[in-house]
């Protein structure tokens, strides 16, 4: 697929970023800010957190401006990659509010889970490739369907399904490894 020719605005912003011109960041915010915030809102529901993550994105853009190459990707694509990474980082760091176990609803006959088991599971998730751990986290922690995960991450539905299957297989293997008696 051929890439479109960069617009004058895109080239001007990119050149300004390489020169470390603060005006380039203002121009980037004017040109791409609304769509960047919309992309973040699609992933992060808390408006305050969206603004915090957007500020992190701008800091990343400023710090990584020398790595942007208009011959490799559009400014919009490069910015989108940074947005996606910061949103995923935010979702991973987010800790759920403490819940009273007596108030937790679970399917009949199931317990909400031992806190030690949840910690162990989170450690195992951290050992998965980031794409797989994100899908598992969104599916089982956030309760999203695979279709919703595909919409939220921008990955094709088939990719979400294969990442889910692969991640579950890896988790199962890691759990079995940890249960195996030491020789």
N, C-alpha and C positions, 0 to 999 in steps of 0.2 A: 504494500500500500504506500503510495507516494504521499509525502507530507506537503501540506500547503505552504506557500511562500509566507514567511513571517510578515506581519503588518509593520508599518512604520512605528506605530505605538509600541509594539512588542520589542522591536529592535532598539528603540530609544530607551525603554525601561531596562532592558538587558544590559545595554551599554552603561547606563547610569549605575546599575547595581555593581557592575565590574569596577567602576570608578569609585565605588563606595559613596555615592551621592545620596544623601537622605531624601532628596526630592524624588528619586526613583522609587523609593518605598511608598511615598505619598501617591505617586502615579499608579503604582501597582495596586494600592488599596482602592483607588478610584476606579480603575479598570476591572480588577478581578475580585475586589473585596466582597461585593454582594453574592457572587456565585460561590466564593470560598466559604462564606458564612453559611450559605444554603447547604453546601456539601457537609459541613460540620454539623448543622442542625439535623441532617438526615441520619447521622450516626449518634450524636450526643443530644439528648433531650433537654438537658438543663441549659437554659439560655446563658446563665452566668458562666458556666463551664465552657460554653461555645466561645464566648469572648476571651476567656483565659487561654484556651487552646489556640484561638486565632492569633493572639499576641505571641504565643510560642512559635507559631508558623512564621510570623513576620521576623522574629528573631532568627529562626533557622534560615530564612531567605537571606537575611543580611549576612549571617555568618558563612553561608555556603554559596554566596553569589558568584564567587570565582569558579565554581564547578559547573555553572550553567553553560551549556553549549547549544546555541540555537541551531546548529547543524544536526544535532542528535535528537532534539525534541522541542516542541513548542513550549513557550513560557507557561501556558495554561497546563500542559501535561506535567511539566517539572513541578509547578506549584501544586498540582493535584496529588502528586506522589508525596510531597511533604505534608500536605493536609491529611492524607490517609494515614501516614506514619504517626503523626502527632495524635490523631483521633484514636488510633489503636493503642498508643501509649497511654492515653488518658483512660480508656476503658479498662486497660490492664491494671492501672494503679488504683482505680476507684475501688473503694472498699464499701461493702454494703453496710447500711445502718444496723446497729445491734438490734436483734429481735428477741423477744421473750419466747423461749422454746414452747411455753404452754400455749402461745397464740399462733404458732406456725401451723398452717394447714398442710396436711399431707394426705396422699391417697390412703384409703382405709387399710389398716394393718401395717403401714410403713412408718418408720420414725424419721424425724427430720435429719438424722445423721449425726454422728459423733463429731465434735469439733476437730479432734485429732485426725479423723479420717478426711475431713474437708481440707485441712492443712496439707496432709500428705498428697491428696489429689491435686491441690494447687501447685505443689512442688513438681509433681509429674507433668502437669500441664506446661510448666516452665521449661521442661526438657524437650517439648515438642517443637517442630518448626513453627515459626510465628503464624503462618497462614493457617495451619491446622489448629493451633491453640486458640486462635481468634474465633474460628468457626465453632469449636466445642464450647468456648466460653459464651458466645452469643446464643448458641442452641440451648445449653443446659442451665446457664446462670441467668440469662436474660429471658429465656423461654421463647425465643424467636423460632419460627418455622424456617426450613431451608430456603423457601422462596423469599421470606423476609430478609434472611441473611444475604442472599444473592443481591437483593435490591439495596441493602444497606452497604455492602462492601463493593458492589460493582462487579463482582465475579459472576460468571455464568452459573446457572443453577446446577448443571452437570459437574462443574468444578467444585461447587459447595458440597454436593453429594459425595464426590470421590474424596475430598479432603476430610469430610466427616467420617467416612468409612475407614480411611487410612489412619486417622487420628485415634479412633476407637480401637483399631487393631494394635497400634503402637502402645496405647495406654494399657490394654489388656496384657500385652507382652511384658511391659515394665512392671505391672502389678504382680504378675506371676513370678518374675525375676526376684522381686523383693520378698515374696513369700517363700521362695525356695530356701531350704535349709543350707547353711554354710557348711562346706566340707572340710 
